[in-house]
Amino acid sequence: MQITMQTVILDFNTRVEEVNKYFNFLEQLSTEKTKLAVLENSGEHKIKPIDSELEKTLKANGYLLLYNLVESTMRNAIEAIFEELKSSRVPFDSLRIEVKKIVLYNFKNRSLDNVHSRITNISTDIIKEGFNRRKLFSGNVNREQIAKTAREYGFSCDTDHTKTKHGENLDAVMEKRNDLAHGNKSFANVGRNVTIGDILQIKEEVVEYLRQILINIEGYLERQEYLHSDNRSI
């Protein structure tokens, strides 16, 4: 299926809904609206509160969900940029200098044995044959990486600071995710020093930051800002 900004935003909204359900569950824990109903040997259900150690693990797991949202969203958005270039058959010479550098870097890292037979018009095919989705990011998406990517492609990373803090919480999300993914810290250890209220706030700001970045990229594509200014029709 061809990825467009419409499908990227649809996927983002679906993932946000999944994230929200989990964080709503966490919020209910904090207000003690959610408890465990344990089936006793007698056949009766006994209501028990959530164990404090389990609560720490559940909070830590929230960082994994958030990081998954961050990396998948950015990967899909960059792929949508390349899909736009491919579907529009944009020639290499028409691209802005920043995007030309990306295309050349991508193509340099591809094996010529795998791509030479598919190149019939190097001016356009060099763009699609150089792109490799699997090479996009790898556990390192934070605010700095998104800002760097924005500079490289030429789209804006400006957001409403009052709602997003310009993505500053992405640094903590990436750090906690890496600690968990690489086994540097236990789930209980990561979840120990954050309240449910804190992580809910982080979730709100991260989701809004990503939403505004997607809006920026959507405008970037609509205005054809991947092209050199002399070649834009808008």
Backbone torsions as a table, in degrees:
resi	resn	phi	psi	omega
1	MET	NA	132.5	179.3
2	GLN	-71.3	132.4	179.5
3	ILE	-89.0	125.6	174.3
4	THR	-122.9	170.3	177.8
5	MET	-63.2	-28.9	177.3
6	GLN	-64.2	-44.4	179.7
7	THR	-72.4	-31.6	176.6
8	VAL	-63.0	-45.9	-178.8
9	ILE	-68.2	-37.0	176.9
10	LEU	-62.8	-45.4	178.8
11	ASP	-64.2	-40.8	178.3
12	PHE	-59.2	-48.0	-178.9
13	ASN	-62.9	-37.1	178.0
14	THR	-65.1	-44.2	179.2
15	ARG	-67.3	-37.5	177.7
16	VAL	-62.8	-38.8	178.4
17	GLU	-62.0	-41.1	177.6
18	GLU	-63.3	-44.5	179.7
19	VAL	-62.7	-43.2	-178.6
20	ASN	-62.3	-37.4	179.4
21	LYS	-63.2	-41.2	179.8
22	TYR	-67.2	-44.3	-177.9
23	PHE	-71.8	-27.8	172.7
24	ASN	-63.9	-38.0	176.1
25	PHE	-62.6	-43.8	177.6
26	LEU	-60.9	-41.5	-179.6
27	GLU	-63.1	-37.9	177.6
28	GLN	-65.6	-30.9	175.4
29	LEU	-62.5	-42.5	-175.8
30	SER	-67.1	-26.6	179.2
31	THR	-99.5	5.9	178.9
32	GLU	59.1	29.4	174.9
33	LYS	-83.9	-14.5	178.6
34	THR	-115.6	126.5	177.5
35	LYS	-135.9	166.7	178.8
36	LEU	-92.2	135.5	172.7
37	ALA	-103.7	104.8	-175.3
38	VAL	-97.9	128.8	179.9
39	LEU	-80.9	115.6	-179.5
40	GLU	-81.8	166.2	178.2
41	ASN	-60.5	-26.0	-179.7
42	SER	-73.9	-9.7	-178.4
43	GLY	94.5	-3.7	179.2
44	GLU	-94.7	153.2	177.2
45	HIS	-93.4	130.2	177.1
46	LYS	-110.6	127.3	-179.0
47	ILE	-82.0	126.0	179.2
48	LYS	-129.6	146.4	175.5
49	PRO	-71.5	160.8	176.4
50	ILE	-68.4	130.2	178.4
51	ASP	-57.8	139.7	-176.1
52	SER	-62.8	-35.7	178.3
53	GLU	-68.6	-37.9	176.5
54	LEU	-65.2	-37.7	178.6
55	GLU	-61.8	-39.5	177.3
56	LYS	-62.1	-41.9	179.4
57	THR	-64.7	-41.0	180.0
58	LEU	-65.3	-38.8	177.5
59	LYS	-65.1	-44.4	179.6
60	ALA	-61.7	-37.9	179.7
61	ASN	-62.2	-25.4	176.8
62	GLY	-60.2	-33.6	177.5
63	TYR	-65.4	-36.9	177.8
64	LEU	-64.3	-43.6	179.2
65	LEU	-62.3	-42.6	-179.2
66	LEU	-66.9	-42.7	-179.6
67	TYR	-65.7	-38.7	175.9
68	ASN	-57.2	-41.2	178.2
69	LEU	-64.3	-43.7	-177.8
70	VAL	-62.8	-53.4	-174.6
71	GLU	-68.4	-42.4	-179.7
72	SER	-64.4	-38.2	-179.5
73	THR	-65.3	-46.6	-178.5
74	MET	-69.2	-38.2	178.3
75	ARG	-63.2	-46.0	179.7
76	ASN	-63.0	-39.2	-178.7
77	ALA	-65.4	-42.3	178.9
78	ILE	-67.5	-38.1	176.9
79	GLU	-63.2	-36.2	178.5
80	ALA	-63.9	-35.2	176.7
81	ILE	-61.8	-47.1	-179.5
82	PHE	-68.0	-34.2	176.7
83	GLU	-63.9	-37.1	177.2
84	GLU	-64.8	-42.5	178.4
85	LEU	-63.6	-40.8	-178.6
86	LYS	-70.2	-47.7	-176.3
87	SER	-67.2	-29.7	179.5
88	SER	-88.3	-0.8	-179.8
89	ARG	51.2	47.0	-179.5
90	VAL	-70.2	125.6	177.8
91	PRO	-74.3	147.6	-178.4
92	PHE	-54.8	-40.6	-175.8
93	ASP	-65.6	-18.6	-178.0
94	SER	-87.0	-11.8	-175.1
95	LEU	-73.2	152.3	171.6
96	ARG	-67.1	155.9	-171.5
97	ILE	-59.8	-37.0	-179.0
98	GLU	-61.6	-43.1	-178.3
99	VAL	-72.7	-34.3	175.0
100	LYS	-56.8	-43.2	-179.3
101	LYS	-61.9	-40.3	179.1
102	ILE	-64.5	-45.7	-179.3
103	VAL	-59.8	-46.2	-179.7
104	LEU	-65.0	-39.7	178.7
105	TYR	-64.4	-44.0	179.4
106	ASN	-60.9	-46.9	-175.5
107	PHE	-67.1	-35.5	179.6
108	LYS	-60.3	-29.5	-176.3
109	ASN	-93.9	6.3	175.4
110	ARG	-97.5	147.8	176.9
111	SER	-75.2	124.8	-180.0
112	LEU	-62.6	-27.6	178.6
113	ASP	-63.9	-26.5	-177.5
114	ASN	-90.7	-17.9	-172.6
115	VAL	-119.1	-19.1	-170.6
116	HIS	-61.2	-34.2	-176.8
117	SER	-72.8	-16.9	-177.8
118	ARG	-97.2	-3.4	-178.7
119	ILE	-92.5	114.5	176.3
120	THR	-113.7	-28.5	176.4
121	ASN	-134.1	98.6	-170.6
122	ILE	-61.0	-29.0	-177.4
123	SER	-61.9	-34.1	179.4
124	THR	-105.8	-35.5	-175.6
125	ASP	-71.1	-25.0	178.9
126	ILE	-62.2	-27.9	-179.8
127	ILE	-72.0	-51.1	-176.0
128	LYS	-74.7	-33.3	-177.5
129	GLU	-78.5	-20.0	178.6
130	GLY	-82.5	-21.6	-174.8
131	PHE	-75.7	135.0	177.2
132	ASN	-138.5	106.7	-176.9
133	ARG	-56.0	-36.5	-175.8
134	ARG	-68.1	-16.8	-179.9
135	LYS	-89.1	-2.4	-178.1
136	LEU	-82.9	115.5	175.0
137	PHE	59.3	169.2	176.8
138	SER	-177.7	76.5	179.2
139	GLY	71.5	17.7	-174.3
140	ASN	-130.1	28.7	-177.4
141	VAL	-92.0	106.7	173.5
142	ASN	-129.9	-169.1	-177.9
143	ARG	-61.6	-42.9	-178.9
144	GLU	-62.4	-41.5	-179.1
145	GLN	-66.0	-39.6	179.0
146	ILE	-67.8	-40.8	177.4
147	ALA	-63.4	-40.3	178.2
148	LYS	-63.6	-43.2	178.4
149	THR	-63.4	-40.2	178.5
150	ALA	-62.1	-42.7	178.2
151	ARG	-64.6	-40.7	-177.8
152	GLU	-64.7	-37.5	-177.7
153	TYR	-93.7	-24.9	179.1
154	GLY	96.2	16.5	174.6
155	PHE	-99.7	162.4	-175.9
156	SER	-81.0	143.5	171.4
157	CYS	-113.1	15.8	177.7
158	ASP	-72.0	137.2	176.9
159	THR	-140.4	173.8	178.1
160	ASP	-79.6	105.0	-174.0
161	HIS	-58.4	-32.4	-177.7
162	THR	-64.5	-24.3	-178.8
163	LYS	-105.5	-23.0	-171.6
164	THR	-120.8	-16.8	-169.7
165	LYS	50.9	30.1	-179.9
166	HIS	52.3	31.1	173.9
167	GLY	79.4	17.2	-175.4
168	GLU	-62.5	-27.3	-179.5
169	ASN	-74.3	-11.3	176.8
170	LEU	-64.2	-28.1	178.8
171	ASP	-63.6	-46.2	179.4
172	ALA	-66.4	-39.9	179.7
173	VAL	-61.4	-46.4	179.4
174	MET	-64.1	-43.8	-178.8
175	GLU	-61.4	-46.9	-178.9
176	LYS	-67.3	-38.9	178.7
177	ARG	-61.4	-45.1	-179.1
178	ASN	-66.7	-38.6	176.3
179	ASP	-58.3	-41.6	-179.2
180	LEU	-74.1	-44.6	-176.1
181	ALA	-64.9	-34.3	-177.3
182	HIS	-97.3	2.9	177.3
183	GLY	73.7	18.1	-179.7
184	ASN	-70.2	-31.2	178.8
185	LYS	-138.1	153.5	176.6
186	SER	-80.1	162.5	177.6
187	PHE	-61.6	-41.4	-179.8
188	ALA	-63.1	-38.1	-179.9
189	ASN	-66.9	-42.6	-179.6
190	VAL	-67.0	-37.8	-176.8
191	GLY	-83.7	-5.6	-173.6
192	ARG	-67.9	-41.2	-170.4
193	ASN	-101.8	20.1	176.8
194	VAL	-128.9	134.3	176.8
195	THR	-85.3	162.1	177.0
196	ILE	-62.9	-36.6	177.1
197	GLY	-62.1	-40.2	178.7
198	ASP	-62.0	-47.8	-174.6
199	ILE	-73.0	-27.6	173.3
200	LEU	-65.8	-40.1	178.2
201	GLN	-65.8	-41.5	177.1
202	ILE	-59.9	-44.0	179.7
203	LYS	-59.2	-46.2	-178.5
204	GLU	-61.2	-44.3	-177.1
205	GLU	-70.8	-38.3	178.6
206	VAL	-66.0	-45.2	-179.9
207	VAL	-62.1	-44.2	-179.2
208	GLU	-67.5	-37.9	177.2
209	TYR	-60.1	-48.6	179.4
210	LEU	-62.2	-40.0	179.6
211	ARG	-60.7	-42.5	-179.1
212	GLN	-72.6	-32.4	175.2
213	ILE	-64.6	-41.2	177.9
214	LEU	-63.2	-38.6	176.5
215	ILE	-62.5	-41.1	178.2
216	ASN	-61.9	-43.4	-178.8
217	ILE	-69.2	-36.9	177.2
218	GLU	-60.8	-43.9	177.4
219	GLY	-66.2	-37.2	177.1
220	TYR	-57.8	-43.7	-180.0
221	LEU	-72.4	-42.1	-179.2
222	GLU	-62.4	-35.9	-179.3
223	ARG	-90.1	3.6	178.6
224	GLN	54.7	42.7	-177.2
225	GLU	-76.3	-2.2	172.7
226	TYR	-78.2	-11.7	178.4
227	LEU	-90.7	157.0	169.5
228	HIS	-62.0	144.3	-174.9
229	SER	-55.9	-28.5	-179.3
230	ASP	-72.0	-15.6	-173.6
231	ASN	-108.4	3.4	-177.8
232	ARG	-82.1	137.2	179.3
233	SER	-93.9	-8.0	-178.1
234	ILE	-109.7	NA	NA
